[in-house]
Amino acid sequence: MVRIPAYFEVFEVLCWGAGLVTCTADGFSGLRSYEAKQKLYYRESNGVKQGLLADLLRYLVQDDQALAARLQHYLNQYEHLFSILKSRPIITYQDYPTGIARFLDTWVLPQLAVLLHRLGDKLSPRTTLHHFHTLLVSHGAGDLQACSLKAYVKSLVPATVEAADFFYALDKTSDKSHKKLSTINAEIESLGAEISSSKLTAAQQQELLDTIGGAYRAATALNRFSKMYSAAQVDSKSTLVERFRHHYEGVCERRKPDRLLVAHIGLFKGFIASRLLDADGNPYFEHIFDNFFQQIAAWSIEEFEPLYQLILATEEVPRDPVVIEQAFARLQRHPDYPLFAAFGLQVRAILALEACETARALELYRSVLPYAEKQQLGHLGFFAASYVIALEISQEKPLHYGCLNPWISKRIESERQILELRMNFSTVFLSSNDSPEWQTSLQAVFSSIREFNSDMSELTRVPLESFCNPLKKLDGFMEAFFQLLGEGGDEARFGKLICKAIKSKDRVRSVLSMHTATPYEVLRDERLYAQTLFGGPKLYFQLNPHLHAYYRLPDAHKKLILQALNPERYQQDSQQAV
């Protein structure tokens, strides 16, 4: 069924076409964790930008830093658009190849036409992107076959320059096999030796080599992209260059642009090229999405009557189990039930949560996720993955390394990007501390727990036992401490009693199953964890009454406890506060 590819998938295709990725092991496909994908995409080492993003920008614009920065901004904005698209359910009988074909023609090519028109007069002939623009827009051939592309590269070599060896190597290019970047670069280097005795100055020779290199790389990549595009078509014989020029002529107003193209122009000007942070609700974006929605004959979830009636039955007060089961039966008998089966499972999972059947709810949410492999569930997949993460952590069992990775990836894949303000938090040492820069995967886990707990708070029938409380173990330690302390305990005994309540082996172990945080660290950063895991102090206190009791202690008493738990860390934190 139709699924919009993730941003990483589209970016990887760009790198395949450019020749930056030549096997699966070089790309994102073989990486299981989101962290590994991020690291491959972009990283910095000693101020040097690395990763496929940096490689692609250098490939496109060489050393033009200003243009590279602009392109990177555009790519960031496109990544945001993908996050919105992936967060929306797409329910249709249309198959995946049809969806990709419509995606290319509705989203990719019109936006590419707008982008290249916007950049066209800013591109130097020494850049690969300049030759992408020229070949797509004005090169005489109506296709991107090897013969016409070779002719284009040859046309850039002045008639006064002898380059027989280079032409011989160039002529070996064919539609059946594409040269690697290393081969192209080697041929350009050989061309440099070949023209070294020409009448061109050293500067002219370098300019020619840069120009020929950019043209050669662009021609090779476009030949690859052309074949990819043709392979993706299901009911059209139009070539990549024909479809692109159709849109480009509208952008240049050589013909009257249709409503779809007007929307793409508006989207680029109003969001891609802007500094706005969110495109959700953008009228141009919504018009393009509606157009795509119609082309793939997608269903609106809200308009599917059997599912709507089931939801109404679950919202009745008091609930009638017989009516609910009858609604489930009608849904399952409907001929279009296979399209909406995952949504029916979600309703059963919510009912299980409200009935305190957390193991059953976990099983049901797990069964939702396989549907995401064949259809785009959007926000349903996002919440199902988030709930699996939270419920797995609620099991209070040891989590094996990487066991949450599939669910984290599913959550991130269908998560709409939003700007989250990083709030400072106070401790007994400092009134303002920067929030830690946790890895994306850990942020996803923490957010899953917080959102799960927030959603459970809105379900009036859910008892506190059904919430996800990663700090339950630490709350138990503090219960033992306060029991030992008794009423009106002597503060001089705080250190001794906390060490009795939390044994030495437990003081150095993490109290969280999904992140390394010792009792000292969580108690010191109590406000941070209250916000991160529970959305604030209210639920944190409800679920952890003994941590609440610790929260109410004077700072001086808290310091006694912290000093006893970890004297070395306490000294370090005290010195930093001076």
C-alpha positions as a printed Julia matrix, in Angstrom:
578×3 Matrix{Float64}:
   0.0    0.0     0.0
   1.0    3.63   -0.36
   3.65   4.83    2.07
   5.52   8.1     1.77
   9.24   7.4     2.12
  11.05   8.73    5.17
  13.42  11.66    4.75
  16.41   9.36    5.29
  15.19   7.1     2.48
  14.85   9.99    0.04
  18.22  11.41    1.06
  19.8    8.0     0.52
  18.35   7.85   -3.0
  19.96  11.24   -3.7
  23.28   9.83   -2.53
  22.86   6.7    -4.66
  22.21   8.85   -7.71
  25.18  11.07   -6.96
  27.42   8.04   -6.5
  28.19   8.87   -2.86
  26.56   5.61   -1.8
  27.42   2.57   -3.9
  26.28  -0.32   -1.71
  23.76  -0.93    1.06
  26.51  -0.98    3.68
  27.33   2.67    2.83
  23.8    3.95    3.45
  21.09   4.1     6.08
  19.27   0.91    5.08
  21.55  -1.43    6.98
  21.59   0.63   10.19
  19.25  -0.43   12.97
  19.48   2.46   15.4
  18.39   6.02   14.7
  21.56   7.23   16.4
  23.71   5.43   13.84
  21.67   6.95   11.0
  22.08  10.41   12.46
  25.82   9.95   12.78
  26.09   8.8     9.17
  23.95  11.74    8.05
  25.84  14.5     9.87
  28.5   14.84   12.52
  31.29  17.25   13.43
  34.81  16.38   14.5
  37.12  19.17   15.66
  34.94  21.68   13.84
  35.03  19.71   10.57
  31.64  18.8     9.1
  31.39  15.15    8.16
  28.79  12.64    7.03
  26.68  12.16    3.93
  25.08  15.61    4.24
  28.48  17.32    4.12
  29.55  15.01    1.27
  26.44  15.82   -0.77
  26.78  19.57   -0.28
  30.43  19.46   -1.37
  29.42  17.33   -4.34
  26.77  19.85   -5.41
  28.44  23.22   -4.8
  32.1   22.41   -4.11
  33.59  25.04   -1.76
  30.81  27.66   -2.0
  30.08  27.9     1.72
  27.25  30.42    1.43
  25.39  28.29   -1.1
  26.06  25.15    0.94
  24.54  26.82    4.01
  21.47  27.83    2.0
  21.02  24.3     0.64
  21.41  22.84    4.11
  18.66  25.14    5.37
  16.39  24.03    2.52
  17.09  20.38    3.32
  16.26  20.99    6.99
  12.93  22.51    5.93
  12.22  19.59    3.61
  12.97  17.19    6.45
  10.32  18.98    8.5
   7.8   18.6     5.66
   8.53  14.87    5.5
   7.86  14.6     9.22
   4.39  16.1     8.72
   3.67  13.81    5.78
   4.79  10.73    7.71
   2.68  11.69   10.73
  -0.55  11.43    8.71
  -2.32   8.12    8.1
  -2.75   7.15    4.45
  -5.49   4.58    4.0
  -5.87   3.32    0.43
  -5.94   0.22   -1.73
  -3.38   1.76   -4.08
  -0.09  -0.16   -4.04
   3.35   1.1    -3.04
   4.74   1.57   -6.61
   1.71   3.69   -7.51
   2.25   5.79   -4.41
   5.9    6.4    -5.28
   5.0    7.4    -8.84
   2.4    9.88   -7.57
   4.8   11.12   -4.9
   7.46  11.92   -7.5
   5.06  13.76   -9.79
   3.03  15.53   -7.11
   5.73  16.42   -4.59
   9.28  15.96   -5.85
   9.5   17.23   -9.43
   7.38  20.4    -9.0
   9.38  21.36   -5.9
  12.66  20.59   -7.67
  11.62  22.89  -10.52
  10.94  25.72   -8.06
  14.22  25.1    -6.22
  16.43  25.09   -9.33
  14.7   28.17  -10.73
  15.34  29.96   -7.44
  19.04  29.0    -7.5
  19.71  29.1   -11.23
  21.41  32.5   -11.52
  23.49  31.89   -8.38
  25.24  28.76   -9.66
  28.79  28.82  -10.95
  29.64  26.57  -13.95
  32.27  25.05  -11.68
  29.54  23.46   -9.52
  27.79  20.18  -10.19
  24.44  21.77   -9.37
  24.87  24.26  -12.23
  25.07  21.38  -14.7
  22.07  19.65  -13.13
  20.17  22.85  -13.85
  21.49  23.2   -17.41
  20.89  19.58  -18.39
  17.37  19.52  -16.97
  16.33  22.93  -18.25
  18.01  23.78  -21.53
  20.06  20.91  -22.92
  18.67  20.03  -26.33
  17.9   16.36  -25.71
  14.48  15.37  -24.4
  15.99  12.51  -22.46
  19.02  11.86  -20.32
  20.59   8.98  -22.18
  24.34   8.45  -22.13
  24.89   9.51  -25.75
  23.36  12.98  -25.29
  25.05  13.44  -21.92
  28.47  12.57  -23.36
  27.88  15.11  -26.11
  27.13  17.75  -23.47
  30.37  17.1   -21.58
  32.41  17.14  -24.81
  30.85  20.45  -25.84
  32.44  22.13  -22.83
  35.98  21.32  -23.96
  37.31  24.17  -26.17
  38.11  23.17  -29.75
  41.65  24.46  -29.25
  42.31  21.93  -26.48
  43.5   18.43  -27.34
  41.79  15.87  -25.1
  41.8   12.64  -27.11
  42.52  10.38  -24.13
  39.77  11.97  -22.07
  37.26  11.63  -24.92
  38.25   7.98  -25.31
  37.55   7.35  -21.62
  34.33   9.37  -21.78
  33.06   7.32  -24.72
  33.12   4.2   -22.56
  30.19   5.63  -20.6
  26.96   3.75  -21.29
  23.38   3.47  -20.05
  24.04  -0.03  -18.74
  26.85   0.8   -16.34
  27.64   3.98  -14.47
  31.1    5.13  -13.52
  32.01   5.57   -9.88
  32.95   8.99   -8.58
  36.5    7.76   -8.03
  36.72   6.81  -11.72
  35.35  10.17  -12.84
  37.77  12.03  -10.57
  40.68   9.96  -11.9
  39.7   10.78  -15.49
  39.49  14.49  -14.65
  42.94  14.27  -13.06
  44.27  12.61  -16.22
  42.64  15.36  -18.27
  44.6   17.86  -16.19
  47.84  16.21  -17.25
  46.61  16.07  -20.84
  45.88  19.81  -21.08
  48.91  20.94  -19.07
  50.79  21.73  -22.29
  47.92  23.7   -23.81
  47.95  27.47  -24.23
  45.57  27.89  -21.31
  46.91  29.57  -18.2
  47.06  27.57  -14.98
  43.94  29.36  -13.71
  42.09  28.67  -16.96
  43.11  25.02  -16.82
  41.78  24.67  -13.28
  38.53  26.4   -14.19
  38.1   24.05  -17.16
  38.8   20.98  -15.02
  36.28  22.12  -12.4
  33.67  22.78  -15.09
  34.22  19.46  -16.88
  34.24  17.62  -13.55
  30.93  19.18  -12.49
  29.35  18.42  -15.86
  30.63  14.83  -15.86
  29.31  14.17  -12.35
  25.96  15.79  -13.1
  25.54  13.89  -16.37
  26.33  10.56  -14.72
  23.95  11.22  -11.82
  21.11  12.38  -14.06
  21.47   9.27  -16.17
  21.0    7.23  -12.97
  18.07   9.35  -11.81
  16.44   9.09  -15.23
  16.53   5.3   -15.06
  15.19   5.36  -11.49
  12.33   7.63  -12.55
  11.4    5.46  -15.54
  11.43   2.35  -13.36
   9.08   4.05  -10.89
   6.43   4.96  -13.48
   3.32   2.8   -13.54
   1.05   4.44  -16.11
   3.13   7.1   -17.86
   5.83   7.02  -20.51
   7.03  10.56  -19.84
  10.74  10.9   -19.16
  12.25  12.64  -16.16
  13.35  15.63  -18.21
   9.93  15.95  -19.91
   8.06  16.0   -16.61
  10.58  18.37  -15.04
  10.42  20.83  -17.94
   6.63  20.8   -17.82
   6.8   22.14  -14.27
   9.77  24.43  -14.93
   7.97  26.19  -17.78
   5.17  27.0   -15.37
   7.61  28.33  -12.77
   9.19  30.57  -15.43
   5.7   31.59  -16.6
   6.31  30.31  -20.13
   2.93  28.72  -19.58
   0.21  29.43  -17.06
   1.06  27.49  -13.89
  -1.63  25.13  -12.65
  -2.93  25.23   -9.08
  -0.54  22.49   -7.97
   2.47  24.44   -9.19
   1.17  27.69   -7.68
   0.99  25.86   -4.36
   4.58  24.62   -4.73
   5.8   28.14   -5.48
   3.93  29.45   -2.45
   5.26  26.65   -0.25
   8.84  27.37   -1.26
   8.58  31.12   -0.76
   6.46  30.91    2.37
   8.25  28.1     4.16
  11.28  26.43    2.52
  13.13  29.7     1.93
  11.86  31.24    5.16
  12.93  30.92    8.77
   9.54  29.63    9.88
   9.72  26.55   12.09
   6.42  24.8    11.34
   4.53  24.2     8.1
   1.62  22.27    9.58
  -1.55  24.02    8.46
   0.27  25.93    5.7
  -2.43  26.39    3.01
  -0.04  25.62    0.14
   1.17  22.46    1.84
  -2.4   21.39    2.55
  -3.41  21.94   -1.09
  -0.57  19.73   -2.33
  -1.42  17.09    0.27
  -5.1   17.12   -0.72
  -4.09  16.75   -4.37
  -1.88  13.76   -3.51
  -4.62  12.32   -1.28
  -7.08  12.38   -4.2
  -4.6   10.92   -6.68
  -4.04   7.84   -4.53
  -7.77   7.47   -3.71
  -7.12   7.68    0.03
  -9.83   7.27    2.66
 -10.6    9.66    5.48
 -10.57   7.82    8.81
 -13.24  10.11   10.24
 -15.63   9.21    7.42
 -15.39   5.43    7.89
 -18.72   4.83    9.63
 -18.08   1.44   11.34
 -14.96   2.78   13.09
 -16.75   5.99   14.04
 -19.63   4.0    15.59
 -17.17   1.86   17.55
 -15.5    4.94   19.01
 -18.91   6.37   19.97
 -19.77   3.1    21.74
 -16.59   3.27   23.82
 -17.36   6.85   24.86
 -20.81   6.05   26.27
 -21.26   6.55   30.02
 -21.86   4.0    31.38
 -20.33   1.68   28.8
 -22.27  -1.29   27.53
 -19.87  -4.19   26.77
 -22.47  -5.84   24.54
 -22.85  -2.71   22.39
 -19.07  -2.37   22.11
 -18.63  -5.98   20.98
 -21.44  -5.55   18.47
 -19.65  -2.49   17.09
 -16.41  -4.48   16.84
 -18.27  -7.25   15.0
 -19.76  -4.78   12.49
 -16.32  -3.29   11.89
 -14.75  -6.69   11.31
 -17.53  -7.79    8.92
 -17.11  -4.71    6.74
 -15.43  -5.53    3.4
 -12.95  -2.67    3.92
 -11.98  -3.81    7.42
  -8.42  -4.85    6.34
  -7.65  -1.17    5.71
  -8.74  -0.21    9.23
  -7.73  -3.28   11.24
  -4.89  -1.44   13.0
  -7.3    1.24   14.21
  -9.62  -1.42   15.64
  -6.68  -2.95   17.5
  -5.86   0.45   18.95
  -9.36   0.76   20.4
  -9.03  -2.68   22.01
  -5.64  -1.68   23.42
  -7.08   1.46   25.04
  -9.9   -0.59   26.57
  -7.31  -3.03   27.94
  -5.36  -0.17   29.51
  -8.48   1.18   31.17
  -9.17  -2.32   32.52
  -5.65  -2.43   34.04
  -4.71  -5.25   31.64
  -1.3   -3.8    30.79
   0.13  -7.08   29.47
  -2.84  -7.41   27.13
  -2.49  -3.76   26.06
   1.2   -4.28   25.31
   0.38  -7.34   23.19
  -2.25  -5.39   21.24
  -0.02  -2.38   20.62
   2.74  -4.7    19.48
   0.31  -6.21   16.99
  -0.44  -2.74   15.56
   3.12  -2.11   14.44
   3.38  -4.85   11.75
   0.64  -3.02    9.85
   3.04  -0.07    9.55
   5.25  -2.23    7.33
   2.59  -2.29    4.6
   0.56   0.89    5.14
   1.26   4.34    6.52
  -0.39   4.56    9.94
   0.89   8.05   10.72
   0.0    9.21   14.21
  -1.44   5.78   15.06
   1.97   4.19   14.45
   3.58   6.98   16.46
   1.38   6.4    19.5
   1.53   2.61   19.2
   5.34   2.7    19.19
   5.37   5.19   22.08
   3.01   3.03   24.14
   5.04  -0.12   23.47
   8.14   1.69   24.75
   6.36   2.92   27.89
   4.66  -0.41   28.58
   7.9   -2.35   28.08
   9.57  -0.13   30.66
   6.57  -0.58   32.98
   7.2   -4.33   33.04
  10.06  -3.68   35.49
  12.21  -6.28   33.77
  15.82  -5.79   32.61
  15.9   -4.31   29.12
  18.42  -5.92   26.81
  20.64  -3.52   24.86
  18.93  -2.35   21.68
  15.62  -4.1    22.4
  13.71  -0.82   22.09
  15.43   0.23   18.85
  12.69  -1.03   16.46
  10.03   0.86   18.4
  12.18   3.98   18.73
  12.73   3.96   14.96
   8.99   3.53   14.32
   8.2    6.41   16.65
  10.76   8.77   15.12
   9.75   7.77   11.59
   6.14   8.86   12.17
   6.84  11.77   14.53
   6.05  15.3    13.44
   8.98  17.6    14.11
   8.16  20.3    16.61
  10.34  22.87   18.32
  10.81  21.96   21.97
  12.14  24.65   24.26
  14.89  23.35   26.51
  14.07  24.53   29.99
  16.65  25.09   32.7
  16.12  23.36   36.04
  17.27  24.0    39.58
  19.13  21.78   42.05
  20.29  22.23   45.62
  23.6   23.4    44.16
  22.53  25.8    41.4
  19.34  27.71   40.73
  19.72  27.29   36.96
  21.18  24.29   35.13
  21.14  23.6    31.4
  19.09  20.59   30.35
  21.34  17.72   29.26
  21.81  17.07   25.54
  20.49  13.52   25.46
  20.78  11.44   22.31
  17.75  11.48   20.03
  16.87   7.87   20.8
  16.89   8.52   24.55
  14.81  11.66   24.07
  12.32   9.51   22.16
  12.12   7.07   25.08
  11.63   9.83   27.65
   9.04  11.54   25.45
   7.2    8.23   25.0
   6.95   7.81   28.76
   5.83  11.4    29.32
   3.22  11.3    26.54
   1.94   7.9    27.67
   1.49   9.22   31.19
  -0.16  12.38   29.9
  -2.61  10.35   27.82
  -3.35   8.04   30.75
  -4.18  11.1    32.84
  -6.95  11.96   30.39
  -8.55   8.51   30.7
 -10.72   8.81   33.79
 -11.0    5.05   34.32
  -7.24   4.38   34.52
  -5.78   3.66   37.99
  -2.32   4.91   38.99
  -0.92   1.38   38.66
  -1.36   1.62   34.88
   0.98   4.61   34.53
   4.62   4.2    33.55
   6.79   4.98   36.55
  10.51   4.41   35.88
  11.31   5.83   39.33
   9.32   3.22   41.25
  12.51   1.53   42.45
  13.99   4.78   43.74
  10.7    5.64   45.44
  10.96   2.29   47.22
  14.44   3.16   48.44
  13.17   6.47   49.79
  10.25   4.71   51.47
  12.76   2.57   53.37
  14.71   5.71   54.3
  11.72   7.55   55.74
  10.58   4.46   57.63
  14.01   4.22   59.24
  13.98   7.93   59.96
  10.58   7.93   61.63
   8.81  11.07   62.76
  10.97  14.02   63.74
  14.14  12.21   62.74
  17.5   13.62   63.75
  19.22  15.18   60.74
  22.55  13.89   62.02
  21.31  10.39   61.15
  20.39  11.24   57.53
  23.66  10.07   56.03
  23.74   6.81   57.97
  20.1    5.98   57.29
  20.19   6.71   53.54
  23.16   4.37   53.23
  21.21   1.74   55.12
  18.17   2.2    52.86
  20.27   2.2    49.67
  23.0   -0.41   49.88
  26.46   0.31   48.47
  25.88  -1.82   45.36
  22.62   0.01   44.62
  24.23   3.42   45.05
  26.42   2.88   41.99
  23.77   1.18   39.87
  21.26   2.91   37.66
  17.75   3.22   39.04
  16.44   3.52   35.48
  16.18   0.56   33.11
  16.61   2.57   29.9
  19.26   5.1    30.95
  22.2    5.19   33.33
  21.28   7.39   36.28
  22.32   6.59   39.84
  20.21   7.44   42.91
  22.48  10.44   43.51
  21.92  11.81   40.0
  18.14  11.38   40.0
  17.71  12.89   43.47
  20.0   15.79   42.57
  18.11  16.39   39.3
  14.65  15.62   40.69
  13.02  18.59   38.97
  14.46  17.55   35.61
  13.13  13.99   35.88
   9.77  15.14   37.22
   9.3   17.21   34.08
  10.93  14.79   31.63
   9.09  11.64   32.68
   5.84  12.93   34.16
   5.26  16.33   32.58
   5.61  18.13   35.89
   5.44  17.65   39.66
   1.74  16.74   40.01
   1.88  13.23   38.55
   5.45  12.77   39.79
   4.18  13.3    43.35
   1.1   11.11   42.86
   3.13   8.14   41.65
   6.1    8.65   43.99
   4.89   9.76   47.44
   8.28   9.11   49.06
  10.14  11.09   46.41
   7.54  13.77   47.13
   8.57  13.62   50.79
  12.2   14.05   49.73
  11.18  16.98   47.52
   9.68  18.75   50.56
  12.87  18.42   52.62
  14.96  21.57   53.19
  17.96  21.88   50.86
  20.31  21.38   53.79
  18.77  17.96   54.51
  18.9   17.01   50.83
  22.6   17.85   50.76
  23.23  15.52   53.69
  21.58  12.69   51.79
  23.42  13.44   48.55
  26.77  13.72   50.3
  26.28  10.29   51.88
  25.23   8.69   48.6
  28.27   9.87   46.63
  30.85  12.01   48.47
  33.03  12.52   45.36
  30.21  13.73   43.11
  28.87  15.86   45.94
  32.23  17.61   46.28
  32.46  18.19   42.52
  28.94  19.64   42.36
  29.57  21.83   45.4
  32.76  23.24   43.89
  31.03  24.0    40.58
  28.39  25.95   42.45
  30.95  28.28   44.01
